[in-house]
Amino acid sequence: MALAGDHVVVKATNSAGQVKQFAAGDIIAVDLPVGIDQYDVSGFGDAMHNVINGQMNLTVGLRGYLTLTADTGTHTVLRDVYQQGKKVTLEVQVGNNAAPVVGDPKFTGEFYVDSYVPVIETGKAIQFVARLRPATGTAPIWTTV
């Protein structure tokens, strides 16, 4: 599931643990692909494969413009936590055709930035692609603002 648009607010903690809200338009998309590991438990005599479900697997993808704003730029926040290997508390609020308000859905969790790659194309704004993996035993959750 990819979240994008004018009414998606993305916040993340910087390397000092302070919550920073990225400027409107800095984040192009937030990908939240939730999957479940499956294990084959088939025997040689089985006519078809049998599987059981294992643990949930979630890798958050962030795509956006690489901005250098002193306090809330995407590069300013993500570069440092990536280089220092610090936990990031990520919060994604989704508004209902307007800015998010109390009662709107939000996704939140603690992550490590596993990958942070600038994307440079001739004649275009510099973008980035980041991959975040869960940092604690508590699974990220959907709640409300």
C-alpha positions, 0 to 999 in steps of 0.5 A: 500500500502506497500513501501519497498526496497533499493530505499525508503528513510524515514525521520522523525523529532526528538523531537527537530524538526530536520529532520533525515534520517534513514540509508539505510536498517533500515526501512523494510516497510512503510504501507500507507493504505488509507481508507474512512469511510462509513456510513450506511444511509439505511432505514427500507424499503430499499431493500439493504444497502445504504452508503455515504462516510465520512472522509479519514482515514490514519494510517501509519505503520512503520516496521524496525530494532531498531537501537541506532545510536546516531543521526539517529537511529530509536529508538533514533528518534521514542522513544522520540517523542512517549514518549513526544507526539510530532508531527513528520513530516514524509517524504517517498521518492520513487526512480525509480530503483535508489536513489530518485531524483528531480521529484520522488514521495514523501509522506509527512505529520505531524503525532503523533506516536500512538504506538511504540512496539519493536519486540523481537524474539530469534536469530533475530535482534530486530525490531519495529512496529510503528503506526502514525496518522495524527496530523493536519487538513491538510491531508498528501499528495503525491508530488514530491521530 
